[in-house]
Amino acid sequence: MTTCKAMPRIMLAASAVLAAVLILFGSADVAHAQGKGKGGGKQAAPAPAAIRPPNPAWANAEVHTLKVQGNVYMIVGPGGNTAVQVGDSGALVVDTQYEEASDKIVAEIRKLTSKPIRYIINTSADMDHTDGNAKISRAGAPVIGGNLGAVAFENGATIVAQENVLRMMSEAAEGKADTNADKLPTTTYFQGQKEIFFNEEPVIVMFEPAAHTNGDSMVFFRRSDVIATGDIFNMDSYPVINVDKGGNIQGVIKALNVVLDITIPKHEQEGGTYVIPGHGRLTDEHDVLEYRDMVTIIRDRVQNMIKQGKTLAQVKEAKPTFEYDGRWGSTTGPWTTDMFVEAVFRSLTPKK
Ligand SMILES: [Zn+2]
């Protein structure tokens, strides 16, 4: 989850507070918010080029593994959900959470296979999905002459992401002392999908443009019948839409419809295709359907209010999310209902 909108107010506070914010939300997002603070004119000083202090909450967080089905497992920890596919050729890892949790995540993968970690796929550039890239990659080894044809390091897993993820992560890292080139994707794709045949299974990495950000990938394990969505689908909150990084409510709905196209339920019961959301519990088609409907209804309400000429303040006042707030809303934390409504509004308002 990224947290741009919460930043500008905090930017005005003392540097000690800034340090705390860096711990909480990650330096990349803070730097980003500084560049594009809302409200106009409140441009804060550049981020200090300091090494990110380790976050004990992430280091101490529990990490555990759940078998999904087929060859696919889900590792739950302090960051976004990690999906792991294992087999004779090794492990493929979708999203790497925070670096503080990397040793625990590698230990969980080791319980599933003694074979090397060959691939990492990032569903977005967000720190809670990419921060462990370097450590987890170093725990693996790339496929020499694999069908991606790219071997970036001698001793690391190949890190795959949509091209914009590399751009966003490189920009965020610029001028920072904690820049770790080993965290960056080593193989990128531009559009459509990237196909990887691994462990006797087609793994389809699908670009979903302008959704949570403009660098989102979903990963479909075609034989295991499991899809990892990244933050396009989030069981802990309304979808996080980072408009400043190219996100848009329309792209989120489009991507949720892609998930619904792929998923097939088992007849009259739970199961069938499993869906690993960016955050929160394991789900299936039914959960995605309800989420898609909820997000679509809110989008339509905001769209109608914009047509009536309502301002952002008036839209917020009208509470277009009202009956969903008990389940999905929040007044505190990194992604509040207010921020979601604003992101929907900005998605539907032509850029000036
Ligand atoms: Zn996330």
Boltz pocket constraint, residues with backbone or C-beta under 6 A from the ligand:
constraints:
  - pocket:
      binder: B
      contacts: [[A, 1], [A, 2], [A, 79], [A, 80], [A, 126], [A, 128], [A, 129], [A, 231], [A, 278], [A, 279]]
      max_distance: 6.0
